Amino acid sequence: MLVEVALPAVVVVYVASSIIYLARLVLGPTVPDRVLALDALSLDLAVFLVVLSLMLNKPVMAFTVIPLVLWIYAVDIYVSKYLEAKEMGE
């Protein structure tokens, strides 16, 4: 009962935060700002997929989060290595 009331409110919050993250992704003045916005947007998408699987009562949908989270981690590692090598001049 509480889940049915709380989940639509959570969805509204996640949509609002996704819009803010998209604005930061497009308008971000530096590369780290954009990477942070992409990271936050991707993690919000992962949580949103879990919330959606709860709303629709389909637990199989939650398994799609695992590759998404691994992709987020890989992007973070790749960008951090790129930024570190760029600063070192290599």
Backbone atoms as SQL, in Angstrom:
CREATE TABLE atoms (id INTEGER PRIMARY KEY, chain TEXT, resi INTEGER, resn TEXT, atom TEXT, x REAL, y REAL, z REAL);
INSERT INTO atoms VALUES
  (1, 'A', 1, 'MET', 'N', 0.814, -1.182, 0.000),
  (2, 'A', 1, 'MET', 'CA', 0.000, 0.000, 0.000),
  (3, 'A', 1, 'MET', 'C', 0.868, 1.260, 0.000),
  (4, 'A', 2, 'LEU', 'N', 1.845, 1.313, 0.873),
  (5, 'A', 2, 'LEU', 'CA', 2.731, 2.461, 0.933),
  (6, 'A', 2, 'LEU', 'C', 3.572, 2.567, -0.336),
  (7, 'A', 3, 'VAL', 'N', 3.950, 1.425, -0.878),
  (8, 'A', 3, 'VAL', 'CA', 4.755, 1.408, -2.099),
  (9, 'A', 3, 'VAL', 'C', 3.981, 2.018, -3.255),
  (10, 'A', 4, 'GLU', 'N', 2.707, 1.743, -3.357),
  (11, 'A', 4, 'GLU', 'CA', 1.892, 2.283, -4.441),
  (12, 'A', 4, 'GLU', 'C', 1.762, 3.793, -4.353),
  (13, 'A', 5, 'VAL', 'N', 1.844, 4.336, -3.165),
  (14, 'A', 5, 'VAL', 'CA', 1.735, 5.785, -2.986),
  (15, 'A', 5, 'VAL', 'C', 3.092, 6.466, -3.170),
  (16, 'A', 6, 'ALA', 'N', 4.145, 5.850, -2.668),
  (17, 'A', 6, 'ALA', 'CA', 5.458, 6.479, -2.666),
  (18, 'A', 6, 'ALA', 'C', 6.168, 6.390, -4.015),
  (19, 'A', 7, 'LEU', 'N', 5.967, 5.320, -4.765),
  (20, 'A', 7, 'LEU', 'CA', 6.715, 5.148, -6.002),
  (21, 'A', 7, 'LEU', 'C', 6.422, 6.211, -7.060),
  (22, 'A', 8, 'PRO', 'N', 5.190, 6.639, -7.274),
  (23, 'A', 8, 'PRO', 'CA', 4.997, 7.735, -8.235),
  (24, 'A', 8, 'PRO', 'C', 5.700, 9.027, -7.830),
  (25, 'A', 9, 'ALA', 'N', 5.760, 9.306, -6.546),
  (26, 'A', 9, 'ALA', 'CA', 6.486, 10.490, -6.083),
  (27, 'A', 9, 'ALA', 'C', 7.980, 10.349, -6.341),
  (28, 'A', 10, 'VAL', 'N', 8.499, 9.158, -6.156),
  (29, 'A', 10, 'VAL', 'CA', 9.916, 8.899, -6.415),
  (30, 'A', 10, 'VAL', 'C', 10.211, 9.053, -7.907),
  (31, 'A', 11, 'VAL', 'N', 9.314, 8.606, -8.740),
  (32, 'A', 11, 'VAL', 'CA', 9.496, 8.741, -10.187),
  (33, 'A', 11, 'VAL', 'C', 9.560, 10.210, -10.585),
  (34, 'A', 12, 'VAL', 'N', 8.718, 11.033, -10.001),
  (35, 'A', 12, 'VAL', 'CA', 8.736, 12.466, -10.300),
  (36, 'A', 12, 'VAL', 'C', 10.068, 13.089, -9.892),
  (37, 'A', 13, 'VAL', 'N', 10.585, 12.703, -8.750),
  (38, 'A', 13, 'VAL', 'CA', 11.872, 13.231, -8.289),
  (39, 'A', 13, 'VAL', 'C', 12.991, 12.801, -9.229),
  (40, 'A', 14, 'TYR', 'N', 12.978, 11.554, -9.675),
  (41, 'A', 14, 'TYR', 'CA', 14.024, 11.079, -10.571),
  (42, 'A', 14, 'TYR', 'C', 13.951, 11.745, -11.941),
  (43, 'A', 15, 'VAL', 'N', 12.771, 12.012, -12.429),
  (44, 'A', 15, 'VAL', 'CA', 12.639, 12.708, -13.713),
  (45, 'A', 15, 'VAL', 'C', 13.155, 14.138, -13.584),
  (46, 'A', 16, 'ALA', 'N', 12.833, 14.808, -12.498),
  (47, 'A', 16, 'ALA', 'CA', 13.317, 16.176, -12.287),
  (48, 'A', 16, 'ALA', 'C', 14.842, 16.212, -12.172),
  (49, 'A', 17, 'SER', 'N', 15.401, 15.274, -11.441),
  (50, 'A', 17, 'SER', 'CA', 16.863, 15.252, -11.312),
  (51, 'A', 17, 'SER', 'C', 17.526, 14.888, -12.631),
  (52, 'A', 18, 'SER', 'N', 16.898, 14.054, -13.435),
  (53, 'A', 18, 'SER', 'CA', 17.459, 13.710, -14.743),
  (54, 'A', 18, 'SER', 'C', 17.499, 14.919, -15.667),
  (55, 'A', 19, 'ILE', 'N', 16.490, 15.758, -15.585),
  (56, 'A', 19, 'ILE', 'CA', 16.492, 16.980, -16.393),
  (57, 'A', 19, 'ILE', 'C', 17.633, 17.904, -15.969),
  (58, 'A', 20, 'ILE', 'N', 17.858, 18.011, -14.676),
  (59, 'A', 20, 'ILE', 'CA', 18.961, 18.842, -14.182),
  (60, 'A', 20, 'ILE', 'C', 20.299, 18.260, -14.624),
  (61, 'A', 21, 'TYR', 'N', 20.459, 16.949, -14.543),
  (62, 'A', 21, 'TYR', 'CA', 21.709, 16.317, -14.968),
  (63, 'A', 21, 'TYR', 'C', 21.931, 16.488, -16.472),
  (64, 'A', 22, 'LEU', 'N', 20.879, 16.401, -17.257),
  (65, 'A', 22, 'LEU', 'CA', 21.019, 16.618, -18.700),
  (66, 'A', 22, 'LEU', 'C', 21.468, 18.040, -19.003),
  (67, 'A', 23, 'ALA', 'N', 20.944, 18.997, -18.263),
  (68, 'A', 23, 'ALA', 'CA', 21.379, 20.384, -18.454),
  (69, 'A', 23, 'ALA', 'C', 22.860, 20.531, -18.126),
  (70, 'A', 24, 'ARG', 'N', 23.311, 19.894, -17.041),
  (71, 'A', 24, 'ARG', 'CA', 24.727, 19.960, -16.676),
  (72, 'A', 24, 'ARG', 'C', 25.593, 19.221, -17.698),
  (73, 'A', 25, 'LEU', 'N', 25.067, 18.159, -18.263),
  (74, 'A', 25, 'LEU', 'CA', 25.815, 17.404, -19.267),
  (75, 'A', 25, 'LEU', 'C', 26.024, 18.235, -20.528),
  (76, 'A', 26, 'VAL', 'N', 25.028, 18.977, -20.931),
  (77, 'A', 26, 'VAL', 'CA', 25.129, 19.790, -22.140),
  (78, 'A', 26, 'VAL', 'C', 25.900, 21.087, -21.866),
  (79, 'A', 27, 'LEU', 'N', 25.631, 21.726, -20.746),
  (80, 'A', 27, 'LEU', 'CA', 26.191, 23.043, -20.469),
  (81, 'A', 27, 'LEU', 'C', 27.455, 23.027, -19.629),
  (82, 'A', 28, 'GLY', 'N', 27.882, 21.858, -19.176),
  (83, 'A', 28, 'GLY', 'CA', 29.021, 21.783, -18.271),
  (84, 'A', 28, 'GLY', 'C', 30.253, 22.450, -18.847),
  (85, 'A', 29, 'PRO', 'N', 30.885, 23.327, -18.074),
  (86, 'A', 29, 'PRO', 'CA', 32.019, 24.059, -18.638),
  (87, 'A', 29, 'PRO', 'C', 33.285, 23.206, -18.798),
  (88, 'A', 30, 'THR', 'N', 33.438, 22.175, -17.994),
  (89, 'A', 30, 'THR', 'CA', 34.645, 21.360, -18.085),
  (90, 'A', 30, 'THR', 'C', 34.270, 19.896, -18.313),
  (91, 'A', 31, 'VAL', 'N', 35.272, 19.123, -18.709),
  (92, 'A', 31, 'VAL', 'CA', 35.055, 17.696, -18.939),
  (93, 'A', 31, 'VAL', 'C', 34.695, 16.957, -17.644),
  (94, 'A', 32, 'PRO', 'N', 35.367, 17.238, -16.511),
  (95, 'A', 32, 'PRO', 'CA', 34.954, 16.554, -15.278),
  (96, 'A', 32, 'PRO', 'C', 33.502, 16.852, -14.876),
  (97, 'A', 33, 'ASP', 'N', 33.029, 18.066, -15.136),
  (98, 'A', 33, 'ASP', 'CA', 31.619, 18.375, -14.849),
  (99, 'A', 33, 'ASP', 'C', 30.694, 17.509, -15.686),
  (100, 'A', 34, 'ARG', 'N', 31.023, 17.348, -16.934),
  (101, 'A', 34, 'ARG', 'CA', 30.192, 16.547, -17.829),
  (102, 'A', 34, 'ARG', 'C', 30.248, 15.067, -17.463),
  (103, 'A', 35, 'VAL', 'N', 31.420, 14.590, -17.072),
  (104, 'A', 35, 'VAL', 'CA', 31.548, 13.189, -16.665),
  (105, 'A', 35, 'VAL', 'C', 30.752, 12.937, -15.397),
  (106, 'A', 36, 'LEU', 'N', 30.815, 13.862, -14.464),
  (107, 'A', 36, 'LEU', 'CA', 30.050, 13.712, -13.232),
  (108, 'A', 36, 'LEU', 'C', 28.552, 13.714, -13.514),
  (109, 'A', 37, 'ALA', 'N', 28.114, 14.575, -14.442),
  (110, 'A', 37, 'ALA', 'CA', 26.694, 14.606, -14.807),
  (111, 'A', 37, 'ALA', 'C', 26.282, 13.301, -15.486),
  (112, 'A', 38, 'LEU', 'N', 27.135, 12.774, -16.365),
  (113, 'A', 38, 'LEU', 'CA', 26.835, 11.495, -17.016),
  (114, 'A', 38, 'LEU', 'C', 26.780, 10.366, -16.001),
  (115, 'A', 39, 'ASP', 'N', 27.692, 10.389, -15.050),
  (116, 'A', 39, 'ASP', 'CA', 27.724, 9.364, -14.014),
  (117, 'A', 39, 'ASP', 'C', 26.452, 9.419, -13.157),
  (118, 'A', 40, 'ALA', 'N', 26.085, 10.607, -12.736),
  (119, 'A', 40, 'ALA', 'CA', 24.887, 10.754, -11.911),
  (120, 'A', 40, 'ALA', 'C', 23.628, 10.398, -12.701),
  (121, 'A', 41, 'LEU', 'N', 23.577, 10.794, -13.965),
  (122, 'A', 41, 'LEU', 'CA', 22.421, 10.473, -14.795),
  (123, 'A', 41, 'LEU', 'C', 22.295, 8.966, -15.007),
  (124, 'A', 42, 'SER', 'N', 23.406, 8.304, -15.221),
  (125, 'A', 42, 'SER', 'CA', 23.381, 6.858, -15.425),
  (126, 'A', 42, 'SER', 'C', 22.978, 6.117, -14.151),
  (127, 'A', 43, 'LEU', 'N', 23.482, 6.563, -13.022),
  (128, 'A', 43, 'LEU', 'CA', 23.096, 5.921, -11.769),
  (129, 'A', 43, 'LEU', 'C', 21.625, 6.181, -11.448),
  (130, 'A', 44, 'ASP', 'N', 21.145, 7.375, -11.768),
  (131, 'A', 44, 'ASP', 'CA', 19.714, 7.639, -11.597),
  (132, 'A', 44, 'ASP', 'C', 18.878, 6.751, -12.506),
  (133, 'A', 45, 'LEU', 'N', 19.369, 6.524, -13.715),
  (134, 'A', 45, 'LEU', 'CA', 18.660, 5.623, -14.622),
  (135, 'A', 45, 'LEU', 'C', 18.621, 4.210, -14.062),
  (136, 'A', 46, 'ALA', 'N', 19.712, 3.769, -13.463),
  (137, 'A', 46, 'ALA', 'CA', 19.745, 2.435, -12.867),
  (138, 'A', 46, 'ALA', 'C', 18.734, 2.316, -11.729),
  (139, 'A', 47, 'VAL', 'N', 18.692, 3.317, -10.872),
  (140, 'A', 47, 'VAL', 'CA', 17.728, 3.295, -9.767),
  (141, 'A', 47, 'VAL', 'C', 16.306, 3.388, -10.304),
  (142, 'A', 48, 'PHE', 'N', 16.105, 4.201, -11.342),
  (143, 'A', 48, 'PHE', 'CA', 14.782, 4.331, -11.937),
  (144, 'A', 48, 'PHE', 'C', 14.310, 3.001, -12.522),
  (145, 'A', 49, 'LEU', 'N', 15.222, 2.233, -13.117),
  (146, 'A', 49, 'LEU', 'CA', 14.846, 0.925, -13.644),
  (147, 'A', 49, 'LEU', 'C', 14.427, -0.027, -12.527),
  (148, 'A', 50, 'VAL', 'N', 15.101, 0.047, -11.402),
  (149, 'A', 50, 'VAL', 'CA', 14.717, -0.798, -10.269),
  (150, 'A', 50, 'VAL', 'C', 13.352, -0.372, -9.729),
  (151, 'A', 51, 'VAL', 'N', 13.126, 0.938, -9.621),
  (152, 'A', 51, 'VAL', 'CA', 11.835, 1.435, -9.156),
  (153, 'A', 51, 'VAL', 'C', 10.730, 1.044, -10.127),
  (154, 'A', 52, 'LEU', 'N', 11.019, 1.144, -11.411),
  (155, 'A', 52, 'LEU', 'CA', 10.036, 0.756, -12.422),
  (156, 'A', 52, 'LEU', 'C', 9.726, -0.737, -12.354),
  (157, 'A', 53, 'SER', 'N', 10.736, -1.549, -12.096),
  (158, 'A', 53, 'SER', 'CA', 10.474, -2.987, -11.967),
  (159, 'A', 53, 'SER', 'C', 9.618, -3.272, -10.737),
  (160, 'A', 54, 'LEU', 'N', 9.779, -2.466, -9.682),
  (161, 'A', 54, 'LEU', 'CA', 8.907, -2.612, -8.518),
  (162, 'A', 54, 'LEU', 'C', 7.478, -2.186, -8.833),
  (163, 'A', 55, 'MET', 'N', 7.349, -1.089, -9.562),
  (164, 'A', 55, 'MET', 'CA', 6.014, -0.594, -9.900),
  (165, 'A', 55, 'MET', 'C', 5.250, -1.577, -10.784),
  (166, 'A', 56, 'LEU', 'N', 5.953, -2.155, -11.754),
  (167, 'A', 56, 'LEU', 'CA', 5.310, -3.071, -12.683),
  (168, 'A', 56, 'LEU', 'C', 5.277, -4.505, -12.170),
  (169, 'A', 57, 'ASN', 'N', 5.890, -4.740, -11.021),
  (170, 'A', 57, 'ASN', 'CA', 5.948, -6.066, -10.409),
  (171, 'A', 57, 'ASN', 'C', 6.613, -7.081, -11.343),
  (172, 'A', 58, 'LYS', 'N', 7.701, -6.640, -11.975),
  (173, 'A', 58, 'LYS', 'CA', 8.479, -7.490, -12.877),
  (174, 'A', 58, 'LYS', 'C', 9.932, -7.491, -12.405),
  (175, 'A', 59, 'PRO', 'N', 10.315, -8.411, -11.545),
  (176, 'A', 59, 'PRO', 'CA', 11.680, -8.399, -11.008),
  (177, 'A', 59, 'PRO', 'C', 12.754, -8.685, -12.044),
  (178, 'A', 60, 'VAL', 'N', 12.391, -9.234, -13.182),
  (179, 'A', 60, 'VAL', 'CA', 13.376, -9.530, -14.222),
  (180, 'A', 60, 'VAL', 'C', 13.983, -8.237, -14.771),
  (181, 'A', 61, 'MET', 'N', 13.212, -7.169, -14.746),
  (182, 'A', 61, 'MET', 'CA', 13.713, -5.893, -15.257),
  (183, 'A', 61, 'MET', 'C', 14.881, -5.364, -14.426),
  (184, 'A', 62, 'ALA', 'N', 14.961, -5.761, -13.181),
  (185, 'A', 62, 'ALA', 'CA', 16.037, -5.279, -12.322),
  (186, 'A', 62, 'ALA', 'C', 17.392, -5.827, -12.759),
  (187, 'A', 63, 'PHE', 'N', 17.419, -6.926, -13.480),
  (188, 'A', 63, 'PHE', 'CA', 18.690, -7.496, -13.930),
  (189, 'A', 63, 'PHE', 'C', 19.344, -6.669, -15.027),
  (190, 'A', 64, 'THR', 'N', 18.594, -5.785, -15.672),
  (191, 'A', 64, 'THR', 'CA', 19.200, -4.916, -16.683),
  (192, 'A', 64, 'THR', 'C', 20.075, -3.850, -16.049),
  (193, 'A', 65, 'VAL', 'N', 19.970, -3.686, -14.756),
  (194, 'A', 65, 'VAL', 'CA', 20.759, -2.675, -14.058),
  (195, 'A', 65, 'VAL', 'C', 22.226, -3.084, -13.976),
  (196, 'A', 66, 'ILE', 'N', 22.494, -4.357, -13.900),
  (197, 'A', 66, 'ILE', 'CA', 23.869, -4.839, -13.713),
  (198, 'A', 66, 'ILE', 'C', 24.788, -4.413, -14.859),
  (199, 'A', 67, 'PRO', 'N', 24.438, -4.644, -16.137),
  (200, 'A', 67, 'PRO', 'CA', 25.324, -4.152, -17.204),
  (201, 'A', 67, 'PRO', 'C', 25.427, -2.627, -17.240),
  (202, 'A', 68, 'LEU', 'N', 24.347, -1.949, -16.890),
  (203, 'A', 68, 'LEU', 'CA', 24.382, -0.489, -16.876),
  (204, 'A', 68, 'LEU', 'C', 25.364, 0.027, -15.832),
  (205, 'A', 69, 'VAL', 'N', 25.331, -0.543, -14.648),
  (206, 'A', 69, 'VAL', 'CA', 26.249, -0.108, -13.591),
  (207, 'A', 69, 'VAL', 'C', 27.695, -0.457, -13.956),
  (208, 'A', 70, 'LEU', 'N', 27.903, -1.594, -14.575),
  (209, 'A', 70, 'LEU', 'CA', 29.259, -1.940, -15.020),
  (210, 'A', 70, 'LEU', 'C', 29.751, -0.983, -16.101),
  (211, 'A', 71, 'TRP', 'N', 28.849, -0.560, -16.982),
  (212, 'A', 71, 'TRP', 'CA', 29.206, 0.407, -18.010),
  (213, 'A', 71, 'TRP', 'C', 29.582, 1.746, -17.379),
  (214, 'A', 72, 'ILE', 'N', 28.836, 2.165, -16.371),
  (215, 'A', 72, 'ILE', 'CA', 29.138, 3.417, -15.670),
  (216, 'A', 72, 'ILE', 'C', 30.535, 3.347, -15.061),
  (217, 'A', 73, 'TYR', 'N', 30.851, 2.237, -14.443),
  (218, 'A', 73, 'TYR', 'CA', 32.166, 2.058, -13.827),
  (219, 'A', 73, 'TYR', 'C', 33.267, 2.097, -14.890),
  (220, 'A', 74, 'ALA', 'N', 33.044, 1.441, -16.021),
  (221, 'A', 74, 'ALA', 'CA', 34.045, 1.428, -17.083),
  (222, 'A', 74, 'ALA', 'C', 34.272, 2.835, -17.651),
  (223, 'A', 75, 'VAL', 'N', 33.215, 3.600, -17.826),
  (224, 'A', 75, 'VAL', 'CA', 33.357, 4.969, -18.323),
  (225, 'A', 75, 'VAL', 'C', 34.138, 5.819, -17.328),
  (226, 'A', 76, 'ASP', 'N', 33.877, 5.653, -16.049),
  (227, 'A', 76, 'ASP', 'CA', 34.607, 6.416, -15.038),
  (228, 'A', 76, 'ASP', 'C', 36.098, 6.084, -15.064),
  (229, 'A', 77, 'ILE', 'N', 36.424, 4.822, -15.169),
  (230, 'A', 77, 'ILE', 'CA', 37.824, 4.410, -15.231),
  (231, 'A', 77, 'ILE', 'C', 38.490, 4.963, -16.483),
  (232, 'A', 78, 'TYR', 'N', 37.812, 4.861, -17.620),
  (233, 'A', 78, 'TYR', 'CA', 38.378, 5.334, -18.885),
  (234, 'A', 78, 'TYR', 'C', 38.629, 6.837, -18.846),
  (235, 'A', 79, 'VAL', 'N', 37.677, 7.601, -18.382),
  (236, 'A', 79, 'VAL', 'CA', 37.834, 9.060, -18.360),
  (237, 'A', 79, 'VAL', 'C', 38.881, 9.476, -17.341),
  (238, 'A', 80, 'SER', 'N', 38.925, 8.821, -16.194),
  (239, 'A', 80, 'SER', 'CA', 39.939, 9.185, -15.202),
  (240, 'A', 80, 'SER', 'C', 41.342, 8.891, -15.716),
  (241, 'A', 81, 'LYS', 'N', 41.510, 7.792, -16.432),
  (242, 'A', 81, 'LYS', 'CA', 42.826, 7.511, -17.018),
  (243, 'A', 81, 'LYS', 'C', 43.171, 8.528, -18.097),
  (244, 'A', 82, 'TYR', 'N', 42.184, 8.928, -18.880),
  (245, 'A', 82, 'TYR', 'CA', 42.415, 9.932, -19.918),
  (246, 'A', 82, 'TYR', 'C', 42.813, 11.272, -19.300),
  (247, 'A', 83, 'LEU', 'N', 42.098, 11.699, -18.271),
  (248, 'A', 83, 'LEU', 'CA', 42.403, 12.978, -17.642),
  (249, 'A', 83, 'LEU', 'C', 43.749, 12.948, -16.932),
  (250, 'A', 84, 'GLU', 'N', 44.091, 11.814, -16.337),
  (251, 'A', 84, 'GLU', 'CA', 45.373, 11.717, -15.655),
  (252, 'A', 84, 'GLU', 'C', 46.520, 11.759, -16.655),
  (253, 'A', 85, 'ALA', 'N', 46.410, 11.053, -17.757),
  (254, 'A', 85, 'ALA', 'CA', 47.474, 11.065, -18.765),
  (255, 'A', 85, 'ALA', 'C', 47.587, 12.423, -19.425),
  (256, 'A', 86, 'LYS', 'N', 46.473, 13.107, -19.599),
  (257, 'A', 86, 'LYS', 'CA', 46.493, 14.431, -20.210),
  (258, 'A', 86, 'LYS', 'C', 47.207, 15.433, -19.304),
  (259, 'A', 87, 'GLU', 'N', 46.994, 15.337, -17.996),
  (260, 'A', 87, 'GLU', 'CA', 47.641, 16.248, -17.076),
  (261, 'A', 87, 'GLU', 'C', 49.135, 15.969, -16.978),
  (262, 'A', 88, 'MET', 'N', 49.526, 14.694, -17.119),
  (263, 'A', 88, 'MET', 'CA', 50.926, 14.348, -17.010),
  (264, 'A', 88, 'MET', 'C', 51.674, 14.628, -18.303),
  (265, 'A', 89, 'GLY', 'N', 50.972, 14.903, -19.378),
  (266, 'A', 89, 'GLY', 'CA', 51.619, 15.218, -20.654),
  (267, 'A', 89, 'GLY', 'C', 52.023, 14.005, -21.459),
  (268, 'A', 90, 'GLU', 'N', 51.498, 12.850, -21.126),
  (269, 'A', 90, 'GLU', 'CA', 51.855, 11.633, -21.859),
  (270, 'A', 90, 'GLU', 'C', 50.898, 11.372, -22.976);
